[in-house]
Amino acid sequence: MKKQYLKPVFKNYNQKQLMLLPPSLDELIEPGYPVRIVDEVIDNVYDNSLLRQYKGGWTLSYHPRMLLKVIVYSYLCNIYSSRKMESALKENIHFM
């Protein structure tokens, strides 16, 4: 008796397929994920004393609240190197 082999069936795979609408980063992060908690806590921190340290200036700067979120979440993820933080900001959706 001859064996019959089933033909493999794969899901469609196309890396160059365009999306109708790009996904929102907010939609891609699960509810209750630690980055959401860091975001909410720091948004509710009174930061006028921090903002007073910045003088009007020559070029655009990143908002100190955003930078604080990056640092706190990095420390939460055991990332202490600024170079590793930079890399995470480029590669990890939770940091974006």
C-alpha positions as CSV (number, residue, x, y, z in Angstrom):
1,M,0.0,0.0,0.0
2,K,1.4,3.4,-1.0
3,K,1.5,6.2,1.6
4,Q,-0.3,9.4,0.8
5,Y,1.2,12.6,2.1
6,L,-0.9,15.7,2.8
7,K,0.2,18.9,1.2
8,P,1.2,21.5,3.8
9,V,-1.1,24.5,4.1
10,F,0.4,27.8,5.3
11,K,-1.1,31.2,6.3
12,N,-0.6,34.0,3.8
13,Y,2.9,35.5,4.2
14,N,3.6,38.8,2.6
15,Q,6.0,41.2,4.3
16,K,5.5,44.0,1.8
17,Q,1.7,44.1,2.3
18,L,0.5,47.6,3.1
19,M,-2.0,48.3,5.8
20,L,-5.1,50.3,5.1
21,L,-4.5,52.3,8.3
22,P,-1.4,52.1,10.4
23,P,-2.0,50.7,13.9
24,S,-2.1,53.0,16.9
25,L,0.7,52.2,19.4
26,D,-2.0,52.5,22.1
27,E,-3.9,49.6,20.5
28,L,-0.9,47.4,20.4
29,I,-0.2,47.6,24.2
30,E,-2.2,45.4,26.4
31,P,-4.4,47.0,29.1
32,G,-2.8,46.8,32.6
33,Y,0.7,46.5,31.2
34,P,3.3,48.2,33.5
35,V,4.1,50.9,30.9
36,R,0.5,52.1,31.1
37,I,0.8,52.4,34.9
38,V,4.0,54.4,34.6
39,D,2.4,56.7,32.0
40,E,-0.6,57.4,34.2
41,V,1.3,58.0,37.4
42,I,3.8,60.4,35.8
43,D,1.0,62.2,34.0
44,N,-0.5,62.9,37.4
45,V,2.7,64.1,39.0
46,Y,2.9,67.8,39.8
47,D,5.8,68.9,37.7
48,N,5.9,72.7,37.8
49,S,9.1,72.7,39.8
50,L,10.7,70.5,37.1
51,L,9.4,72.7,34.3
52,R,10.8,75.9,36.0
53,Q,14.3,74.5,35.6
54,Y,14.0,74.9,31.8
55,K,14.8,78.2,30.2
56,G,13.3,79.4,27.0
57,G,15.7,78.6,24.3
58,W,17.2,78.1,21.0
59,T,16.1,74.7,19.9
60,L,13.2,72.3,20.6
61,S,13.6,70.0,23.5
62,Y,11.9,66.8,24.5
63,H,9.3,67.3,27.1
64,P,10.7,66.5,30.6
65,R,7.7,64.5,31.5
66,M,8.3,62.2,28.5
67,L,11.9,61.8,29.4
68,L,11.0,61.0,33.0
69,K,8.6,58.3,31.7
70,V,11.4,56.7,29.7
71,I,13.8,56.7,32.6
72,V,11.3,55.3,35.1
73,Y,10.1,52.6,32.7
74,S,13.7,51.7,31.8
75,Y,14.6,51.3,35.4
76,L,11.5,49.1,35.9
77,C,12.8,46.9,33.1
78,N,16.3,46.8,34.6
79,I,17.8,49.0,31.8
80,Y,20.2,51.6,33.3
81,S,22.4,52.4,30.3
82,S,21.4,55.4,28.2
83,R,22.5,53.6,25.1
84,K,20.3,50.7,25.9
85,M,17.4,53.1,26.6
86,E,18.0,54.6,23.2
87,S,18.0,51.2,21.6
88,A,14.8,50.2,23.4
89,L,13.1,53.5,22.2
90,K,13.8,52.4,18.6
91,E,13.0,48.7,18.9
92,N,10.5,48.1,21.7
93,I,6.9,49.2,21.2
94,H,6.4,49.6,25.0
95,F,9.0,52.3,25.0
96,M,7.7,54.1,21.9
